[in-house]
């Protein structure tokens, strides 16, 4: 049986695709499982009402628990969370940059964000909120 040039090229292409798919599957199986958290952390903070759906979502809670974080919240509007007592709160989650600036004007200092798009969630375990100067 004589194979034509186009059939040989097609067979080589098919074998290449199968090889890539099999190689990808083997590579993904060989990756180590993510490390389990060494300690469970529980945090409570103030959260705007528009984000409650996210924080109450079962998938979100499961992802946080997988990372070793138990998240609790108290509902507060953005200006209210800047004006109220923040003792015992691990994070503030205001609705906008304007709310963060309002907090800054009131003496609430947020930790430095790692990128310009992370101004909304102002949380850190190592650098707590500070009031005043």
C-alpha positions as CSV (number, residue, x, y, z in Angstrom):
1,X,0.0,0.0,0.0
2,X,1.5,3.3,-1.2
3,X,0.7,6.4,0.9
4,X,0.5,9.7,-1.0
5,X,2.5,12.7,0.2
6,X,-0.7,14.5,1.5
7,X,-1.7,11.4,3.6
8,X,1.8,11.2,5.1
9,X,1.7,14.9,6.0
10,X,-1.8,14.4,7.6
11,X,-0.6,11.4,9.6
12,X,2.4,13.4,10.9
13,X,0.2,16.3,11.9
14,X,-2.2,13.9,13.6
15,X,0.6,12.3,15.5
16,X,2.0,15.7,16.5
17,X,-1.4,16.8,17.9
18,X,-1.8,13.5,19.8
19,X,1.7,13.9,21.2
20,X,1.0,17.5,22.4
21,X,-2.2,16.5,24.0
22,X,-0.7,13.4,25.8
23,X,2.4,15.5,26.8
24,X,0.1,18.2,28.3
25,X,-1.9,15.6,30.3
26,X,1.3,14.0,31.6
27,X,2.8,17.3,32.5
28,X,-0.4,18.4,34.4
29,X,-0.5,15.2,36.3
30,X,3.1,15.5,37.4
31,X,2.6,19.0,39.0
32,X,2.8,18.9,42.8
33,X,-0.5,19.6,44.6
34,X,-0.7,23.0,46.2
35,X,0.5,23.2,49.8
36,X,-2.1,23.1,52.4
37,X,-2.2,26.3,54.6
38,X,-0.1,25.9,57.7
39,X,-2.5,27.8,59.9
40,X,-6.2,28.9,59.7
41,X,-6.7,32.6,59.8
42,X,-10.0,34.2,60.7
43,X,-10.6,37.8,59.6
44,X,-13.5,40.2,60.2
45,X,-14.0,43.5,58.5
46,X,-16.4,46.0,57.1
47,X,-17.9,45.4,53.8
48,X,-20.2,47.4,51.5
49,X,-23.6,46.0,50.7
50,X,-22.8,45.5,47.0
51,X,-20.2,42.9,47.9
52,X,-22.2,40.8,50.2
53,X,-23.3,38.5,47.4
54,X,-19.7,37.6,46.7
55,X,-18.8,37.0,50.4
56,X,-21.9,34.8,50.9
57,X,-21.2,32.8,47.8
58,X,-20.4,29.1,48.6
59,X,-17.7,28.9,46.0
60,X,-16.0,32.0,47.3
61,X,-16.1,30.7,50.9
62,X,-14.7,27.3,49.7
63,X,-11.8,29.0,47.9
64,X,-11.0,31.1,50.9
65,X,-11.2,28.1,53.2
66,X,-8.9,26.2,50.8
67,X,-6.3,29.0,51.4
68,X,-6.8,28.8,55.1
69,X,-8.9,32.0,55.5
70,X,-12.3,32.2,57.3
71,X,-13.8,35.5,56.3
72,X,-16.5,37.3,58.3
73,X,-17.9,40.7,57.7
74,X,-20.0,43.5,59.1
75,X,-22.1,45.5,56.6
76,X,-21.2,49.2,56.5
77,X,-21.4,51.9,53.9
78,X,-18.1,53.2,52.7
79,X,-18.2,56.5,54.6
80,X,-19.5,54.8,57.7
81,X,-16.7,52.2,57.8
82,X,-14.2,55.1,57.8
83,X,-16.1,56.9,60.7
84,X,-16.9,53.9,62.9
85,X,-14.7,52.0,65.4
86,X,-12.4,49.7,63.5
87,X,-11.0,47.9,66.6
88,X,-10.8,44.1,65.9
89,X,-11.4,44.6,62.2
90,X,-8.9,43.0,59.8
91,X,-10.0,44.8,56.6
92,X,-12.1,47.5,55.1
93,X,-13.6,47.0,51.7
94,X,-14.9,50.4,50.5
95,X,-16.7,50.8,47.3
96,X,-14.4,53.2,45.4
97,X,-11.2,55.2,45.3
98,X,-13.2,58.2,46.5
99,X,-14.1,56.3,49.7
100,X,-10.4,55.4,50.3
101,X,-9.5,59.1,49.9
102,X,-12.3,60.1,52.3
103,X,-10.8,57.6,54.8
104,X,-7.4,59.1,54.3
105,X,-8.8,62.6,55.0
106,X,-10.3,61.2,58.2
107,X,-6.9,59.7,59.3
108,X,-7.5,56.1,58.2
109,X,-4.3,55.0,56.6
110,X,-4.5,52.0,54.2
111,X,-1.5,49.8,53.5
112,X,0.2,50.4,50.2
113,X,-1.5,48.5,47.4
114,X,0.6,46.2,45.2
115,X,-1.0,47.6,42.0
116,X,-3.1,50.6,41.1
117,X,-6.2,48.4,40.6
118,X,-6.2,47.0,44.2
119,X,-7.4,50.1,45.9
120,X,-10.7,48.7,46.9
121,X,-9.8,45.9,49.2
122,X,-7.6,47.4,51.9
123,X,-6.6,44.4,54.0
124,X,-3.4,43.1,55.4
125,X,-2.6,40.9,58.4
126,X,0.9,42.3,58.8
127,X,0.2,46.0,58.5
128,X,-3.0,46.9,60.3
129,X,-5.0,50.0,59.8
130,X,-3.7,53.0,61.6
131,X,-5.6,56.1,62.6
132,X,-4.1,59.5,62.9
133,X,-0.4,60.2,62.1
